[in-house]
Amino acid sequence: MNINVYTELTPNPATMKFMVNKLLINGSEDFATKESAESSPFAKELFKFNFVNGVFFASNFVTITKTDDAAWSDIEAILKEFVKGAVESELKIKDTVSEDQPNFEGNDIEVKIQQILHDYVRPAVEQDGGAISYKSFEEGIVTVELRGSCSGCPSSTITLKSGIQNLLQRMVPEVKEVVSHAM
């Protein structure tokens, strides 16, 4: 298979999405620090570039966060070439195999919230190079964690309140508010 890589800007100016024409991973993996990348040969190699500040994988893309002193115009082609080579040589994203099917836990309301996040919100968030995961539901408040390009993105608060909160409130009347878990 001939691997093609193309880039997309994300709402977060510090991150860029590197799309490939191959499924990389079922689910997602976030490596926010060099230390966290020890279990990922692919991420570990990316962190060898001194301008890489974070790596996030989901379905058919890798979102890379750059350091503040690096310009995309200087590093985009280098990273594109690296991602292409890594995918062609089948460099592993994770040394261990992750579970394909989501496993929702909790009471009926919690399971419904997780299903909505998985079916409706996750694909939209992945389009922008990020990911969302359910943390908890207590006293009407849903807590989620935003990762990838959504982590630290200037527009993530708007997405959280206008998009996700409105959707969940319409579909699950028990939801009063959606908040983001600080990492």
WODASUL-V582038 format. One record per run of one state. SS is the DSSP state (hx for helix, st for strand, lp for the rest). FROM is the first residue (numbers start at 1). LEN is the number of residues. If there is no record, write none. Layout:
ss=SS from=FROM len=LEN
ss=SS from=FROM len=LEN
//
This chain:
ss=lp from=1 len=4
ss=st from=5 len=5
ss=lp from=10 len=5
ss=st from=15 len=6
ss=lp from=21 len=7
ss=st from=28 len=4
ss=lp from=32 len=3
ss=hx from=35 len=5
ss=lp from=40 len=1
ss=hx from=41 len=6
ss=lp from=47 len=5
ss=st from=52 len=7
ss=lp from=59 len=2
ss=st from=61 len=6
ss=lp from=67 len=5
ss=hx from=72 len=17
ss=lp from=89 len=19
ss=hx from=108 len=20
ss=lp from=128 len=2
ss=st from=130 len=9
ss=lp from=139 len=2
ss=st from=141 len=8
ss=lp from=149 len=7
ss=hx from=156 len=16
ss=lp from=172 len=5
ss=st from=177 len=4
ss=lp from=181 len=3
//
